[in-house]
Amino acid sequence: MRIHIHVVPWSKQQSVEKQGQDIYGHDVYKVKISEKPVDGAANRGAIEILSEFFKVPKRNISIVSGHTSREKIVEIM
């Protein structure tokens, strides 16, 4: 399953909120994380909170595109 996420780094509270769907039918989520966007820390934080939210191991989540952007496409296996 592929989802689109909007990452909000440096948040005081970590959370995942479903925002709806994009024009292609992919689910869109807002992911708030406490990590800074430095040296991939935000990407690792986003994967960690998504693994807790969807109850899958971190190894089953990968960022398909948007490694350096707040807008990312994530694949969950």
Secondary structure, 3 states (H helix, E strand, C coil): CEEEEEEECCCCCCEEEEEEECCCCCEEEEEECCCCCCCCHHHHHHHHHHHHHHCCCHHHEEEEECCCCCEEEEEEC
